[in-house]
Amino acid sequence: MAQRAAAPRTSSRGAPSLLRPIPARPRAALAGLGAAAVLLCVVLGPEPSEAEPFPFRDPTLPWHRRLEDLLGRLSPAEMVLQVARGGALGNGPAPPIPRLGIAPYNWNTECLRGDAEAPGWATAFPQALGLAAAFSPELVYRVANATATEVRAKHNHFAATGRYDDHTGLSCFSPVLNIMRHPLWGRNQETYGEDPFLSGELAASFVQGLQGRHPRYIKASAGCKHFSVHGGPENIPVSRLSFDAKVLERDWRTTFLPQFQACVRAGSYSFMCSYNRINGVPACANKKLLTDILRGEWGFEGYVVSDEGAVELIMLGHHYTRSFLETAVASVNAGCNLELSYGMRNNVFMHIPQALAAGNITLETLRARVRPLFYTRLRLGEFDPPAMNPYSSLDLSVVQSPEHRNLSLEAALKSFVLLKNQRGTLPLRARDLPGKRLAVVGPFADNPRVLFGDYAPVPEPRHVYTPRRGLQMLPANVSFAAGCQQPRCQRYSRAEVEEAVRGADVVLVCLGTGIDVETEAKDRRDLELPGHQLELLQDAVRAAAGRPLILLLFNAGPLNVSWAQGHDGVGAILACFFPAQATGLAIAKVLLGEQGANPAGRLPATWPAGMHQVPPMENYTMEGRTYRYYGREAPLYPFGYGLSYTTFQYRDLVLSPPVLPVCANLSVSVVLENTGQRDGEEVVQLYLRWEQPSVPVPRWQLVAFRRVAVPAGRVTKLSFEVLAAQRAVWTRHWQLEPGTFTLFAGGQQPGQRTRAPSEVLSARFSASGAARPLSEC
């Protein structure tokens, strides 16, 4: 999405009315609304007369029969309106068809980690990059499923009251599967990090969680974005709205596409084509991307929606076409189903009738573009009796439920990455806290607004815990100073910070970025802490005078914290990302190492050691980018890195068989022991290295991972399967080659300078036989 609406209007009590259209970014509650409204009046559009029970409304018929009946009843003019009204301000909703009893429908819904931008409150889960740091597909599944529950419950209310404005529908523009290929990109926070395999595994879990496990109905429909080769720039050095991503076919296939294919395999109902060009062709008019690869190679049968304004920008930004008519022809024929416009009524797809008349778009093609839109609505249950669909009974009582709030806390706890823990600074001992003084300082210490990141749901303020509020729940005296009021930290009060820190027994410094510094349409220029933040940290270290000081970081893109990493005055560093509503509660638990709060997150992206390790944003080669192709110089923190309050030991790595046919899978087992004094979780990571590839490949590639709980002193044996497809290399197609391979197993990458204390095991195996296309295995 490309633009933001103004703040909502409020009633006399300060809460926005759900009975009026409300722009994006709600700031108040779904107040005073009961379950009865949903149960009594779920309105799915005007009912057809009993004299003409349309077959598409007959739930006993097969889906394809119902779909063919519905499509056969639509006029060309009606079909044009359905594909031209993707939502966003005046561009939506898709209009009703009263003669068929079909209600309006708004396709424009954001569900990245909660019901974002919809009117009313919603549970806010940690930002996507933090969820990725948990390395837990199971957690992502549960977050997505809880999100869908709230989206569906609120949609039921909206439909019952005749509301079809933006963000009231069930079709989500989530998850974001772009690779975090550049540390300064403004939208890194929305991604699952830099690795295609990790992103693909989490994408599959998100899609399945959001859509649910019902055999007939989906709870909400997923939409994987931004397709494809989209990972910056936003605005530095050029605009995303006219950018041409020049990418090698090998990089496209091995880095920018695999996680999207995983999304297709998981059953996603939609994709969103991106703003950029790919090798000169805009993504939303790119037949190779939308038809040849997505549908031809991968078998996708869903719909493609444009990013907001991306179809207009084919002409206005990229100058690829000369008119809206020509643009409609290019994008529809390339495979775009639905236009999400910049609020325009006479938008590009409204020129489809002219293209039909001229024969530039066939009626068959138009019908094919409409088909998956109505299939999605069928599977959401819109045309079935509500009593058949269990999701139709969800009401507002599930929004911000205790279960969802607890899940938000659990997700925050699992997302934290312990980057430094010198001389056992953490955890603090709870029995030592009474009578002690804690100082919490910095622009992130007590400002709720900066803890959420972009595309965030808005929970009730009483459910939001800043670091200061969370620490105040501990049996200690808490002093506070912001030092600077906003993350940019351009105006700084040294005296305020020193006064709060002086005399404290433990100091917590809360620094980072927030959406003031990195977000959609806003890239960073460098890796440094914004404004006077480093100065604030250094002043706090001096004032602490050797007492324990812990640095809490709230950011997405990597920061240069080399001073803090190397200075003895900073005892511990905890990467928190944007933990959302449960921030303070989670921090308090982690500081004390409570049950389930031993850090086990791992970095989902590399943190460079300085700007000399950061290639140009607009260069799309993968050389020197991400752990898979990093240069010879060590980063500050590597992908997959993270510490724990306990220690682990690996042994007995077994590969079976050690020599396998070229098309066979590899079985792997390894023994893991918790050798420390605390219960903990470990993220076991397997990496594959090609020893004799015929083409360029990553130096090694993550091929399996598992987050596993191991009590203190206990041993567990873990089994994995590495698929033959994970050994495939891209020539002009995916190919399996014979040769020797090395498999690494441990809690991190092999051979890192900054590392956890556990070892990384390795063993070799070989594949025999002739090279074969993957498609023939």
GIJO-V54353 format. One record per pair of residues at least 4 apart in sequence whose ideal C-beta (glycine too) atoms are under 7 Angstrom apart, sorted by the first residue. I is the first residue (numbers start at 1). J is the second residue. Records with the same first field share a line. If there is no record, write none. Layout:
I = J, J
This chain:
1 = 173, 308
2 = 307, 308, 309
3 = 308
4 = 24, 25
5 = 23, 24, 25
6 = 23
7 = 25, 27
8 = 16, 22, 23, 26, 27, 28
9 = 16, 20
10 = 14, 15, 16, 28
11 = 15, 17
14 = 28
15 = 28, 29, 31
16 = 22, 26, 28, 119
18 = 30, 33, 119, 120, 161
19 = 161
21 = 165
22 = 26, 119, 165
24 = 117, 166, 167
25 = 117
26 = 118, 119, 120, 458
27 = 458
29 = 120, 121, 460
30 = 120, 121, 154, 396, 399
33 = 37, 157, 396
35 = 39, 395, 396, 397
36 = 40
37 = 41, 157, 160
38 = 42, 156, 157, 160, 395
39 = 393, 395
41 = 160
42 = 156, 159, 160, 386, 392
43 = 159, 160, 162
44 = 103, 159, 382, 386
45 = 96, 101, 102, 103
46 = 98, 101
47 = 101
48 = 52, 53, 54, 57, 100, 101
53 = 57, 58
54 = 69, 100
55 = 61, 65, 66, 69
56 = 66, 69, 70, 383
57 = 383
58 = 66
59 = 384, 385, 388
61 = 65, 66
63 = 67, 375, 378
64 = 68
65 = 69
66 = 70, 378
67 = 71, 371, 374, 375, 378
68 = 72
69 = 73
70 = 374
71 = 367, 370, 371, 374
73 = 100
74 = 78, 79, 370
76 = 80, 353, 356, 363, 366
77 = 81
78 = 82, 97
79 = 83, 366, 367, 370
80 = 84, 349, 350, 352, 353
81 = 85, 95
82 = 94, 370, 373
83 = 337, 338, 339, 349, 369, 370
84 = 339, 347, 349, 350
85 = 91, 92, 93, 94, 95
86 = 91, 92, 107, 108, 305, 306, 338, 339, 340, 341
87 = 91, 92, 93, 106, 107, 108, 166, 340
88 = 92, 108, 166, 308, 340, 341, 343
89 = 166, 343
90 = 343, 345
91 = 340, 341, 343, 344, 347
92 = 106, 107, 108, 166
93 = 104, 105, 106, 164
94 = 104, 105, 107
95 = 104
96 = 102, 103, 104
97 = 102
104 = 164
105 = 164, 169, 377
106 = 164, 165, 166, 168, 169
107 = 169, 171, 305, 338
108 = 166, 167, 169, 340
109 = 151, 167, 169, 170, 171, 172, 173
110 = 116, 117, 167, 172, 173, 174, 455
111 = 115, 116, 147, 151, 172, 174, 210, 220
112 = 116, 128, 174, 175, 176, 190, 455
113 = 125, 126, 127, 128, 131, 143, 147
114 = 122, 123, 124, 125, 147, 457
115 = 122, 147, 150, 151, 154, 457
116 = 455, 456, 457
117 = 167
118 = 122, 154, 167, 168
120 = 154
121 = 399, 400, 458, 459, 460
122 = 150, 399, 400, 457, 458, 459
123 = 146, 150, 400, 404, 405, 408, 457, 459
124 = 408, 452, 456, 457, 459, 580, 581
125 = 143, 408, 411, 580
126 = 130, 131, 411, 412, 415, 577, 578, 579, 580
127 = 189, 453, 556, 577, 578, 580
128 = 132, 175, 176, 189, 190, 191, 192
129 = 133, 188, 189, 191, 193, 556, 577, 604
130 = 415, 577, 578, 579
131 = 139, 140, 143, 411, 415
132 = 192, 193, 198, 202, 604
133 = 415, 417, 577, 601, 602, 603, 604
134 = 139, 411, 414, 415, 601, 707
135 = 602, 683, 705, 707
136 = 140, 414, 707
137 = 141, 201, 202, 205
138 = 142
139 = 143, 411, 414
140 = 144, 202, 205, 206, 209
141 = 145, 205, 208, 209
142 = 146, 209, 407
143 = 147, 407, 411
144 = 148, 206, 209, 210
145 = 149, 209, 210, 212
146 = 150, 404, 407
147 = 151, 210
148 = 152, 210, 212, 219, 220
149 = 153, 219, 394, 398
150 = 154, 398, 399
151 = 155, 170, 172, 220
152 = 156, 170, 219, 220, 391, 394
153 = 394, 395, 396, 398, 399
154 = 158, 396, 399
155 = 159, 168, 169, 170
156 = 160, 392, 394, 395
157 = 161, 396
158 = 163, 168
163 = 168
164 = 168
170 = 220, 221, 380
171 = 221, 223, 270, 376
172 = 210, 220, 221, 222, 223
173 = 223, 225, 272
174 = 222, 223
175 = 203, 206, 224
176 = 190, 191, 225, 226
177 = 199, 203, 224, 259, 260, 263
178 = 191, 226, 230, 231
179 = 194, 196, 199, 231, 255, 256
180 = 188, 191, 193, 194, 605
181 = 194, 231, 625, 626
182 = 231, 232, 617
183 = 527, 557, 558, 608, 614
184 = 523, 524, 557, 614, 617
185 = 231, 232, 234, 523, 557
186 = 234, 518, 519, 520, 521, 522, 523
187 = 234, 520
188 = 556, 557
189 = 453, 454, 518, 556, 578
190 = 454, 455
192 = 198, 199, 202, 203, 604
193 = 198, 199, 604, 605
194 = 604, 605, 606, 626, 627, 639
195 = 199, 639, 702
196 = 200, 255, 258, 259
197 = 201, 701, 702, 703
198 = 202, 604, 702
199 = 203, 259
200 = 204, 258, 259, 262
201 = 205
202 = 206
203 = 207, 224, 259, 262, 263, 266
204 = 208, 262, 265, 266
205 = 209
206 = 210, 222
207 = 211, 222, 263, 266, 267, 268
208 = 266
210 = 219, 220, 222
211 = 218, 219, 220, 221, 222, 267
212 = 218, 219
214 = 390
217 = 379, 380, 381, 389, 391
218 = 379, 380
219 = 391
221 = 269, 270, 376, 380
222 = 268, 269
223 = 268, 270, 271, 272, 305
224 = 260, 263, 268, 271
225 = 271, 272
226 = 230, 272, 274, 307
227 = 260, 271, 272, 273, 274, 283, 289
228 = 256, 257, 260, 274, 278, 283, 289
229 = 245, 247, 252, 256, 276, 278, 620
230 = 274, 276
232 = 523, 617
233 = 237, 238, 240, 243, 523, 617, 618
234 = 240, 520, 521, 522, 523
235 = 239, 521, 522, 523
236 = 523, 525, 617
237 = 617, 618
238 = 243, 618
239 = 243
240 = 275, 276
241 = 275, 313, 317
242 = 317, 318
243 = 276
244 = 276, 277, 280
245 = 276, 277, 278, 620
246 = 279, 620
247 = 251, 252, 256, 278, 279, 620
248 = 252, 621
249 = 253
250 = 254, 696, 730
251 = 255, 256, 620, 621, 622
252 = 256, 257
253 = 257, 730
254 = 730
255 = 622
257 = 261
258 = 262
259 = 263
260 = 264
261 = 265, 298
262 = 266
263 = 268
264 = 268, 298, 300
268 = 302
269 = 302, 376
270 = 302, 303, 304, 305
271 = 294, 302, 304
272 = 305, 307
273 = 283, 284, 290, 304, 306, 307, 310, 336
274 = 283, 307, 310
275 = 307, 310, 313
276 = 283
277 = 281, 282, 318
278 = 283, 286, 289
281 = 285, 286
282 = 286, 314, 318, 320
283 = 289
284 = 306, 310, 311, 314, 331, 336
285 = 314, 320, 330, 331, 334
286 = 290, 334
287 = 291, 292, 334, 335
288 = 292, 293
289 = 293, 294
290 = 294, 304, 334, 335, 336
291 = 295, 296, 334, 335
292 = 296, 297
293 = 297, 298
294 = 298, 300, 335
295 = 300, 335
301 = 372
302 = 372
303 = 337, 338, 372, 373, 376
304 = 335, 336, 337
305 = 337, 338, 340
306 = 310, 311, 336, 339, 340
307 = 340
308 = 340, 342
309 = 313, 341, 342
311 = 327, 331, 336, 339, 348
312 = 316, 341, 342, 347, 348
313 = 317, 318
314 = 318, 320, 321, 327, 330, 331
315 = 319, 320, 321, 322, 323, 324, 327
321 = 326, 327, 330
322 = 326
323 = 327
324 = 328, 348, 351
325 = 329, 351, 354, 355
326 = 330
327 = 331, 348
328 = 332, 348, 349, 351, 352, 355
329 = 333, 355, 360, 361
330 = 334
331 = 336
332 = 336, 352, 361, 365, 369
333 = 361, 365
337 = 369, 372, 373
338 = 373
339 = 347, 348, 349
341 = 347
346 = 350
351 = 355
352 = 356, 361, 366
353 = 357
354 = 358
355 = 360, 361
356 = 361, 363, 366
361 = 365, 366
363 = 367
364 = 368
365 = 369
366 = 370
367 = 371
370 = 374
371 = 375
372 = 376
373 = 377
374 = 378
375 = 379
376 = 380
377 = 382
378 = 382, 383
381 = 389, 391, 392
384 = 388, 389
386 = 392
394 = 398
400 = 404, 405, 459, 460, 463
402 = 406
403 = 407
404 = 408
405 = 409, 463
406 = 410
407 = 411
408 = 412, 580, 581, 582
409 = 413, 582, 585, 586
410 = 414
411 = 415
412 = 579, 580, 582, 583, 586
413 = 586, 589, 590, 596, 597
414 = 600, 601
415 = 577, 579, 601
416 = 574, 575, 576, 586, 590, 599, 601
417 = 575, 599, 601, 602, 603, 642
418 = 574, 599, 642, 643, 644
419 = 573, 574, 575, 637
420 = 565, 572, 573
421 = 425, 426, 572, 643
422 = 568, 571, 572
423 = 571
425 = 548, 550, 571, 572
426 = 550, 572, 591, 645
427 = 591, 592, 593, 645
428 = 432, 433, 506, 591, 592
430 = 592
432 = 436
433 = 474, 475, 476
434 = 475
436 = 476, 505, 506
437 = 476, 477, 479, 503, 504, 505
438 = 471, 476, 478, 504, 505, 506, 508
439 = 479, 500, 501, 504, 507
440 = 445, 467, 468, 471, 478, 480, 508, 510
441 = 445, 480, 481, 483, 497, 500, 501, 509, 510, 540
442 = 482, 483, 509, 510, 511, 536
443 = 447, 450, 482, 483, 484, 485, 486, 487, 489
444 = 450, 451, 467, 510, 511, 512, 554
445 = 466, 467, 468, 480, 482, 510
446 = 466, 468, 480, 482
447 = 466
448 = 464, 466
450 = 487, 514, 554
451 = 466, 554, 578, 579, 580, 583
452 = 456, 578, 580
453 = 515, 556, 578
454 = 515, 519, 520
456 = 580
459 = 463, 464, 581
463 = 581
464 = 581
465 = 469, 470, 581, 582, 583, 584, 585
466 = 470, 583, 584
467 = 471, 508, 510, 552, 583, 584, 587
468 = 472, 478, 480, 584
469 = 584
470 = 583, 584, 585, 587, 588
471 = 478, 584, 588
472 = 478
473 = 588
474 = 588
479 = 500, 504
480 = 500
481 = 496, 497, 499, 500
483 = 492, 493, 496, 497, 536
484 = 489, 491, 492, 531, 532, 536
486 = 516
487 = 512, 513, 514, 516, 517, 530
488 = 516, 517, 530, 531
489 = 530, 531, 532, 533, 536
490 = 531
492 = 532, 535, 536
493 = 497
494 = 498, 539
495 = 499
496 = 500
497 = 501, 536, 539, 540
498 = 502, 539, 543
501 = 507, 540, 543, 544
502 = 543
504 = 547
505 = 547
506 = 547, 548
507 = 540, 544, 547, 549
508 = 550, 552
509 = 537, 540, 549, 551, 552
510 = 552, 554
511 = 529, 533, 537, 551, 553
512 = 553, 554, 555
513 = 517, 518, 530, 555, 556, 557
514 = 554
515 = 519
517 = 524, 530
518 = 522, 524, 556, 557
523 = 617
524 = 557
526 = 611
527 = 558, 559, 560, 608, 610, 611
528 = 560
529 = 533, 534, 559
532 = 536
533 = 537
534 = 538, 563
535 = 539
536 = 540
537 = 541, 551, 564
538 = 542
539 = 543
540 = 544, 549
541 = 549, 567, 569, 570
544 = 549, 569
548 = 571
549 = 569, 570, 571
550 = 571, 572, 574
551 = 564, 570, 573
552 = 574, 576, 587
553 = 559, 561, 573, 574, 575, 576
554 = 576, 578
555 = 559
556 = 577, 578
558 = 605, 607, 608
560 = 610
561 = 565, 573
562 = 566, 609, 636
563 = 567
564 = 570, 573
565 = 573, 636
574 = 590
579 = 583, 586
582 = 586
583 = 587
584 = 588
585 = 589
586 = 590
587 = 591
588 = 592
589 = 594, 597
590 = 597, 599
593 = 597, 598, 645, 678
598 = 644, 645, 646, 678, 679, 680, 681
599 = 642, 643, 644, 645
600 = 642, 644, 680, 681, 682, 683, 707
601 = 642
602 = 640, 641, 642, 683
603 = 607, 637, 639, 640, 641, 642
605 = 639
606 = 626, 627, 630, 635, 638, 639
607 = 635, 636, 637
608 = 613, 614, 635, 636
609 = 613, 633, 634, 635, 636
613 = 631, 633, 635
615 = 619, 624, 625
622 = 626, 629
623 = 629
624 = 629, 630, 631
625 = 629
626 = 630
627 = 638, 639, 749
628 = 698, 699, 701
629 = 698, 699
630 = 635
634 = 753
636 = 754
637 = 641, 754
638 = 749, 752, 754
639 = 749
640 = 685, 748, 749
641 = 748, 752, 754, 756
643 = 756
644 = 680
645 = 678, 680
646 = 674, 676, 677, 678, 680, 712
647 = 675, 676, 757, 758
648 = 672, 673, 674, 675, 682, 747, 758
649 = 673, 675, 758
650 = 670, 671, 672, 745, 746, 758, 759, 761
651 = 671
652 = 670, 671
653 = 670, 745, 761, 763
654 = 669
655 = 666, 668, 743, 763, 765
656 = 667
658 = 765
659 = 765, 766, 768
660 = 664, 666, 765, 767
661 = 768, 769
662 = 736, 738, 767, 768, 769, 772
663 = 724, 736, 772, 777
664 = 724
665 = 721, 722, 723, 724
666 = 722, 765
667 = 721
668 = 686, 720, 722, 743
669 = 717, 718, 719
670 = 718, 745, 761
671 = 715, 717
672 = 682, 684, 708, 710, 716, 718
673 = 715
674 = 680, 710, 711, 712, 713, 714
676 = 680, 712
677 = 712
678 = 712
679 = 711, 712
680 = 710
681 = 707, 708, 709
682 = 708, 710, 747
683 = 705, 707, 747
684 = 705, 706, 708, 718, 745, 747
685 = 702, 705, 746, 747, 748
686 = 703, 704, 705, 720, 722, 743, 744, 745
687 = 700, 701, 702, 703, 744, 749, 750
688 = 700, 701, 703, 722, 726, 727, 741, 743
689 = 699, 700, 741, 742
690 = 697, 741
691 = 739, 740, 741, 742
692 = 739, 740
693 = 697, 729
694 = 729, 737
695 = 729, 730, 731
697 = 729
700 = 744
703 = 722, 726
704 = 720, 722
706 = 718
708 = 716, 718
710 = 714, 716
722 = 726
724 = 736, 777
725 = 774
727 = 736, 741, 767
728 = 734, 735, 736, 774
729 = 735, 737
730 = 734
731 = 735
733 = 773
734 = 773, 774
735 = 771, 773, 774
736 = 771, 772, 774, 777
737 = 771
738 = 767, 768, 769, 771
739 = 766, 767
740 = 764, 766
741 = 764, 765, 766
742 = 762, 764
743 = 762, 763, 765
744 = 750, 760, 762
745 = 761
746 = 758, 759, 760, 761
747 = 756, 758
748 = 752, 755, 756, 760
750 = 760, 762
772 = 776, 777
